[in-house]
Amino acid sequence: MSETFEEKNSPLCENDNRKTGLFAGLRIVSSLTLVSRVLGLVRDMGMAALFGNGAVMDAFSVAFRVPNMARRLFGEGALSTAFLPVFVRELNQSGDKAAWKLASTLLFKLTLILTVLVLLGELALGAVAWFLPLSCEGFLLVGLTATMLPYLVLICLAAQVCAILHALGHFTWPAALPIVLNVVWLGCLWWVATEFASAKSQIYLLAGSVLLGGILQLAVPVPKLLSYGFRFQVASQETASQIKTIYLALLPIIFGLSITQINTLADSLIAWSFSAPEVGGSAMNLPGSPQYPIASGTASALYFGQRMYQFPLGVFAVALGTVLFPKLTHHAENRRIDLLKNDLSLGLKLVMCIGIPASCGLVLMAEPLANLLFRHGSFDAIDAAQTTAMIRYYGCGVWAYSGLLIVQRGFYAMGDRTTPLRIGLWAILINLVFSFTLIWYIGGKALALSTVIAASIQLLLTLRAVQKKIGRLNWRELFGRLVRVLIASAMMSVACWYLLSMIEDSESLWQHAWKLLAPIATGFIVYSLMTRVLKIEEFWSIFKSEQEK
């Protein structure tokens, strides 16, 4: 088992580690992620107002899935999980020069691999456009995918630079990179909305802004890396062997951590394939000529719904997993299974006290969220109703998505990369079976519901499996905490529901804002008071600086 950067300091990261404790790191990552997510919401509001839920937005949301999923695969834990222990061990045992040689080799080989993949993808897309009889929507999807595909190279290299900075104990710039993309995107959105009338021209220019954002995301953290002394080094045979070890570890980790993202990508692809066209017949070109089971605009509604559930997931669960993983790894290396179990239980308690009220809040506030954030311009009442349904269904699973991010880190800390992958493959199968069955009964809502069902089953199976490795968790304590969190969440939900019922509906922007913000503020106050009354200490530990000591 390899060393971890927070427990075995190197000369390069000694100062950073003294300053950054577990909860301090959590606050840094969470705060910057919150800024990014708020900008992302503003960006989505602009996209919804400009394009609404229609063929253009459907094509863009599906096309952006490919490079954006690569960002999630590489940028939210997988690459750091595989690379960090090897890099820090090399730094501690062989010195700076060997560590930089390892990092340089990985950057070089990653560039070559991703460039080849992008070129093959562009050729495949060109062949599809040339040989297949595509509709107008199909040509738009292929064109936008081809435009944004090179972003995959840029964002994955940026994620690798961030993984090195994580290994050196630096969290700030890696957490700030999504802000860079959102600023560029928002600037381009304002420009195309005022200067171009054609929706096709607007969407292609926005796709180009994604590439520009990727270039800046790669360039911004490089000076910080250079300040640590990084210099490109020529690879050796020993380094090549280490890179092979990292890649072999990376593949199962990527898939294990990304099952939810794979399922949401499948949701979008199914929605796009089974949606009724805006112009044309309502029957599918299948035996028996069945009606299209999904309404047009569902892919866009899924995209906006996913953005909403990813807000609390990114601000809290991803940040918690980032800072908790080194501690779990340290305990596993020292064979302190008792401490690993304690910290894993702490992670689960934190997930309960944040994830469960977040799920309740998204279900209750789905309609005010959709109306305030998206119901502008071309985004009409029907679009808002579609998006409201997706927010509610996806929101039901925030606790499950968050729990998975934490429990899976326990497996990776112990060097087990196959168990999360094996369980995840079953989750993909469950999602597909439910999706293809339920869309014929409840339409596009089935896609979000199936993902939640799959994630919930996946979490239960993962919890069962982790106990086989570390022993039974203290379920009496965890269940007691769960009951108290459910009581506090129920009181919060009642307060939010009552206030929502008292505020009249209106088309006014300020009224939409009031109907969203007033219940949220009230719910937060009620939940905070209940955590005091019920003594849910984990909620308040997030805000206490003395926890760093």
HELIX and SHEET records of a PDB file:
HELIX    1   1 GLU A   14  LYS A   19  1                                   6    
HELIX    2   2 LEU A   22  PHE A   51  1                                  30    
HELIX    3   3 ALA A   55  ALA A   63  1                                   9    
HELIX    4   4 ARG A   65  LEU A   73  1                                   9    
HELIX    5   5 PHE A   74  ALA A   78  3                                   5    
HELIX    6   6 LEU A   79  SER A   94  1                                  16    
HELIX    7   7 ASP A   96  PHE A  131  1                                  36    
HELIX    8   8 CYS A  136  MET A  148  1                                  13    
HELIX    9   9 TYR A  151  ALA A  167  1                                  17    
HELIX   10  10 THR A  172  GLU A  195  1                                  24    
HELIX   11  11 ALA A  199  ALA A  219  1                                  21    
HELIX   12  12 VAL A  222  SER A  227  1                                   6    
HELIX   13  13 GLN A  237  LEU A  257  1                                  21    
HELIX   14  14 ILE A  259  PHE A  274  1                                  16    
HELIX   15  15 THR A  298  PRO A  312  1                                  15    
HELIX   16  16 LEU A  313  VAL A  318  3                                   6    
HELIX   17  17 ALA A  319  GLU A  333  1                                  15    
HELIX   18  18 ILE A  337  PHE A  374  1                                  38    
HELIX   19  19 ALA A  381  GLY A  395  1                                  15    
HELIX   20  20 VAL A  398  ALA A  413  1                                  16    
HELIX   21  21 THR A  418  ILE A  442  1                                  25    
HELIX   22  22 LYS A  445  ILE A  470  1                                  26    
HELIX   23  23 TRP A  475  MET A  502  1                                  28    
HELIX   24  24 LEU A  509  VAL A  533  1                                  25    
HELIX   25  25 GLU A  537  SER A  541  1                                   5    
HELIX   26  26 SER A  545  GLU A  548  5                                   4    
END                                                                             
